[in-house]
Amino acid sequence: MKAPVLKKVLNLKDWRRQINDWMVGQIDLIAEKEINISDKEFELLCNDFLVLRYYIAENLDEMWIDEKGWHCIVVQSENSDIVIYIQSNKTDYAYYTSIIYKQEYKQQYRLRAYCNDCPEKLNCIHKDAFRRMPKEIGGLALCPKLKDGADPRWKI
């Protein structure tokens, strides 16, 4: 997924202001792990991205940057309408953040198993079969593009 990423933004309000004020480039973001937190904790995160968070510290090995893109954790709560991509740059707080709507996040994940634009579609035994789709919509997540363990669960 391509999305704008900002560095060391204070909070959600500041993030939205900076996105509107600056021409921000889009970066390839890869969700390595999805973290569901309470609505209260999510509100605290949205009010201050630069505070040390235990769920970021516990998942530092899930965040890195390589030629494929920025590997991030995705933080959300059950009742939020947004998700926050976090790349901590080996810190315990949200050093880099990207915010997108939850519906867009879920749709992008489903599109990862889309056969028409896959270079391996000619040799794939799961081509056009529903079993290739993510588990969250009833599939078995057998698409090779859905790496093992990357099938998130949404509690909506």
RAWO-V417928 format. One record per backbone hydrogen bond with DSSP energy under -1.0 kcal/mol. NH is the residue of the N-H (numbers start at 1). CO is the residue of the C=O. If there is no record, write none. Layout:
# RAWO-V417928
NH&CO  NH&CO
This chain:
# RAWO-V417928
3&27  6&97  8&95  12&46  15&11  16&12  17&13  18&14  19&15  20&16  21&17  22&18  27&3  29&1  30&70  32&72  33&72  35&74  37&76  42&38  43&39  44&40  45&41  46&42  47&43  48&44  49&10  53&92  57&53  58&54  59&56  62&59  63&60  66&69  70&28  71&64  72&30  73&86  74&33  75&84  76&35  83&100  84&75  85&98  86&73  87&96  91&88  94&49  95&93  96&87  97&6  98&85  100&83  102&81  105&101  106&102  107&103  108&104  109&105  110&106  111&107  113&110  114&111  118&115  121&118  129&126  132&129  133&130  137&134  138&135  139&134  140&131  141&133  142&131  143&132  146&143  147&145  150&147  152&150
